[in-house]
Amino acid sequence: MAQTLASAPPPMNKGFFSRITSYIFDIRFLGVIVQIAFIAIVILGVRTLGGNFAQNAGKLGRAQFICRDGSFSYRCAYDFMDGNAGFDISDPPLEYKTTDSFWWALWNGIINTFRVGILALIATTILGTLAGIARLSDNWLLSKVALVYVEITRNTPVLVQLLLLYFSVVLALPDIREAIQPFGLPIFLSNRGLSIPWPEFMSSAPIWLAF
């Protein structure tokens, strides 16, 4: 009696799956995938912004983009920025009046933002460096004080820190007429803030800054 033997299934090609797995978990492959995904997200974002702009511009109507000379341009939608701002700026870095244009008010705001940002970068760099040195100090008390400072600032919401500083420090300072001048330096502390000497830019300052 003849007996037929069932043929065994062919063995799985483990080499193929191992190569696929090695590609998936390869750092270089993942880097390429992330870059492609990032470029795709940027393109999608630009396309979405462009579509939203075109849709909103269509809702506004063509009349919003008619220039004073009768031509049509999207930039003419900002002609209102040439009008009088009508508001004051408490600490303008450039010469500013309420009758100046919105563009000039915006330029003052940009310079103020850069000024505050530069001062904040310098102050935080100095403070962070001092805190790091104190944390690594051999002085036990100084090291623990720096540790408490780091833990509080890292684990407390920034909004809580700002409110605490404002109500417990800023409001406790004297009036601007009785400002504190620490160590005789040209720095004045009051409940209006910190005042330091700063060059006063005139209307011709942008020309000189360009050079």
Rosetta blueprint (number, residue, H / E / L):
1 M L
2 A L
3 Q L
4 T L
5 L L
6 A L
7 S L
8 A L
9 P L
10 P L
11 P L
12 M L
13 N L
14 K H
15 G H
16 F H
17 F H
18 S H
19 R H
20 I H
21 T H
22 S H
23 Y H
24 I H
25 F L
26 D L
27 I H
28 R H
29 F H
30 L H
31 G H
32 V H
33 I H
34 V H
35 Q H
36 I H
37 A H
38 F H
39 I H
40 A H
41 I H
42 V H
43 I H
44 L H
45 G H
46 V H
47 R H
48 T H
49 L H
50 G H
51 G H
52 N H
53 F H
54 A H
55 Q H
56 N H
57 A H
58 G H
59 K H
60 L H
61 G L
62 R H
63 A H
64 Q H
65 F H
66 I E
67 C L
68 R L
69 D L
70 G L
71 S L
72 F E
73 S L
74 Y H
75 R H
76 C H
77 A H
78 Y H
79 D H
80 F H
81 M H
82 D H
83 G L
84 N E
85 A L
86 G L
87 F L
88 D L
89 I L
90 S L
91 D L
92 P L
93 P L
94 L E
95 E L
96 Y L
97 K L
98 T L
99 T L
100 D L
101 S E
102 F H
103 W H
104 W H
105 A H
106 L H
107 W H
108 N H
109 G H
110 I H
111 I H
112 N H
113 T H
114 F H
115 R H
116 V H
117 G H
118 I H
119 L H
120 A H
121 L H
122 I H
123 A H
124 T H
125 T H
126 I H
127 L H
128 G H
129 T H
130 L H
131 A H
132 G H
133 I H
134 A H
135 R H
136 L L
137 S L
138 D L
139 N L
140 W H
141 L H
142 L H
143 S H
144 K H
145 V H
146 A H
147 L H
148 V H
149 Y H
150 V H
151 E H
152 I H
153 T H
154 R H
155 N H
156 T L
157 P L
158 V H
159 L H
160 V H
161 Q H
162 L H
163 L H
164 L H
165 L H
166 Y H
167 F H
168 S H
169 V H
170 V H
171 L L
172 A L
173 L L
174 P L
175 D L
176 I H
177 R H
178 E H
179 A L
180 I E
181 Q L
182 P H
183 F H
184 G H
185 L L
186 P L
187 I L
188 F E
189 L E
190 S E
191 N L
192 R L
193 G E
194 L E
195 S E
196 I L
197 P L
198 W L
199 P L
200 E L
201 F E
202 M L
203 S L
204 S L
205 A H
206 P H
207 I H
208 W H
209 L H
210 A H
211 F L
